[in-house]
Amino acid sequence: MVQSTSPIIGTPLIQHPLRIMLSSALRQNTVLHSLNDEQLSELEALLVISEVKKEDLLLAQGSVEMEQYFILEGLLKRVVSNPEGKEMILRFAGEKDIETSYAAWRLDTPAPYSIRAVTKVRVAKCPLPQWAQFMNKYPQLKHDFEYEVMRLMSEIMGHTITLHLLDATGRMKRFQRKHPELSNLIPKKDLALHLNISPETLSRLLHQD
């Protein structure tokens, strides 16, 4: 069953009262470093700023209308669920990071996961067709973005394998080693779900440290 995405009110970046601050944050995004000021201004004209409340959906699993997200503030999670409603958190994404369903869009398939806010979040976004059209004009940007998409897919695959090969302690240590910047930002229930361990086990591991 497809979840409905909550309507998220947005303001065009070029009209936003905090435009200067938001533009500065956008320019620090991990995939945009190849763009010069003129190209960044061109991109900004395409973007809408959305304020997202905790646990709100940006993208619902099964959706066919997809957007590209640049995270300016807060933390998102990528979640997949089965028909019975059991969920698995595939990854977390914070400031300077991206979230996307670009691979599904390129394959012309519905979104295979949801994207949901862990905290209050501010994103800059645009429809994926518009983002792809913009990227096609700038080969280095497209290279950097597609490389990042592949890197994230590889990271998620590695995490999934870890769930089968490592015990709870090993999963926890691997996460802390690979994502030290996120360890204190993620609610304990979300981290336990990501690591596929019980909240009680997570609490015990944290107290051991």
C-alpha positions in Angstrom: 0.0 0.0 0.0 1.4 3.4 -1.0 1.6 5.9 1.9 0.4 9.4 1.2 2.9 12.1 1.4 2.0 15.0 3.6 1.7 18.3 1.7 4.8 20.3 2.3 4.5 24.0 1.7 7.5 25.5 -0.1 9.0 28.9 -1.0 11.1 29.5 -4.1 14.7 30.0 -2.9 15.1 33.2 -4.9 12.1 34.7 -3.0 12.9 33.3 0.4 13.6 35.9 3.2 16.6 33.9 4.3 17.9 33.5 0.7 21.5 34.6 1.4 21.9 32.2 4.4 20.2 29.3 2.5 22.3 29.9 -0.7 25.4 29.7 1.4 24.3 26.4 2.9 23.4 25.1 -0.5 26.9 25.8 -1.8 28.4 23.5 0.7 26.5 20.5 -0.6 28.6 17.5 -1.3 27.7 17.2 -5.0 27.7 20.9 -6.1 31.4 21.8 -5.6 32.1 21.8 -9.4 29.6 24.7 -10.1 30.7 28.3 -10.3 28.7 31.2 -9.0 26.7 31.7 -12.2 25.8 28.1 -12.5 24.8 28.0 -8.8 22.5 31.0 -9.3 20.9 29.2 -12.3 20.3 26.2 -10.0 18.9 28.3 -7.2 16.2 29.6 -9.6 14.9 26.1 -9.9 14.8 25.2 -6.2 12.0 25.4 -3.6 12.7 25.6 0.1 10.6 23.3 2.2 10.3 23.1 6.0 9.6 19.6 7.1 8.4 18.5 10.6 9.7 15.5 12.4 8.4 12.2 10.9 6.8 13.9 7.9 7.2 12.2 4.6 9.0 13.9 1.7 8.7 10.8 -0.5 6.3 7.8 -0.1 7.4 4.3 -1.1 5.6 3.5 -4.3 5.4 7.1 -5.6 6.0 7.9 -9.2 6.5 11.6 -8.8 9.9 12.2 -7.4 12.1 15.1 -6.4 15.8 15.8 -5.7 16.6 17.0 -2.2 19.5 19.0 -0.9 19.6 19.0 2.9 20.3 22.4 4.4 19.3 21.6 8.0 18.3 18.6 10.0 18.3 14.8 9.4 16.4 12.5 7.0 16.1 8.8 6.9 15.5 6.4 4.0 13.0 3.7 5.0 11.7 0.6 3.3 8.7 -1.3 4.5 7.0 -4.6 3.6 3.3 -5.2 3.0 2.9 -6.1 6.7 4.3 -2.7 7.7 7.7 -3.9 9.1 10.2 -1.2 8.5 14.0 -1.0 7.9 16.0 2.2 7.9 18.5 2.0 5.0 20.5 5.2 5.7 20.5 8.6 7.4 21.3 11.8 5.6 22.3 15.1 7.3 23.4 18.6 6.4 25.4 19.0 3.2 24.1 15.7 2.0 21.5 14.7 -0.7 18.5 12.5 -0.8 17.1 11.2 -4.0 15.3 8.4 -5.8 17.3 9.1 -9.0 18.0 5.4 -9.9 14.3 4.5 -9.7 13.4 7.6 -11.8 16.0 6.6 -14.4 14.6 3.1 -14.5 11.0 4.4 -14.7 10.0 2.4 -11.6 8.1 3.6 -8.5 10.1 4.8 -5.5 11.4 1.7 -3.7 11.6 3.4 -0.3 10.2 6.4 1.6 12.2 9.5 2.7 11.1 10.8 6.1 12.3 13.5 8.5 14.1 12.3 11.6 14.2 15.9 13.0 12.8 19.2 11.8 14.4 19.5 8.4 14.9 22.2 5.8 15.6 21.1 2.2 16.0 22.7 -1.2 14.2 20.6 -3.8 13.1 20.4 -7.4 11.5 17.7 -9.5 13.9 15.0 -10.7 13.2 15.6 -14.5 14.2 19.3 -13.9 17.3 18.3 -12.0 18.3 15.9 -14.7 17.8 18.5 -17.4 20.0 20.9 -15.4 22.7 18.3 -14.9 22.9 17.4 -18.5 24.3 20.9 -19.2 27.2 20.3 -16.8 29.0 17.0 -17.3 31.2 17.3 -14.2 28.2 17.9 -12.0 26.4 14.9 -13.5 29.5 12.8 -13.0 29.8 13.9 -9.3 26.1 13.3 -8.6 25.9 9.9 -10.3 29.1 8.8 -8.5 27.5 9.9 -5.2 24.3 8.0 -6.0 26.4 4.8 -6.7 28.4 5.4 -3.6 25.3 5.6 -1.5 23.9 2.4 -3.1 27.1 0.6 -2.3 27.0 1.9 1.3 23.5 0.6 1.8 24.5 -2.8 0.3 27.4 -2.9 2.7 25.2 -2.1 5.6 22.7 -4.8 4.6 25.4 -7.4 4.4 26.7 -6.2 7.8 23.3 -7.0 9.4 23.8 -10.7 8.4 27.6 -11.0 9.2 28.1 -9.0 12.4 26.7 -9.4 15.8 25.0 -6.4 17.6 28.3 -5.1 19.0 30.0 -5.3 15.6 27.1 -3.5 13.9 27.2 -0.7 16.5 31.0 -0.3 16.3 30.9 -0.2 12.5 28.2 2.5 12.5 30.2 4.6 15.0 33.3 4.3 12.9 31.7 5.1 9.6 29.3 7.8 10.8 30.7 9.5 14.0 29.0 12.8 13.1 25.5 11.1 13.3 25.9 9.0 16.5 24.6 11.7 18.8 21.9 13.1 16.5 19.8 10.0 15.8 17.0 9.0 18.2 17.8 5.7 19.9 14.7 4.0 18.5 15.8 4.9 14.9 19.3 3.8 15.5 18.1 0.5 16.9 15.9 -0.1 13.9 18.8 0.8 11.5 21.0 -1.7 13.2 18.2 -4.3 13.5 18.6 -4.7 17.3 16.3 -4.1 20.1 16.2 -0.8 22.0 17.3 -2.7 25.1 20.3 -4.1 23.4 21.3 -0.7 22.0 21.0 0.8 25.5 23.2 -1.9 26.9 25.8 -1.4 24.2 25.8 2.4 24.7 26.3 2.0 28.4 29.2 -0.4 27.9 31.0 2.4 26.0 
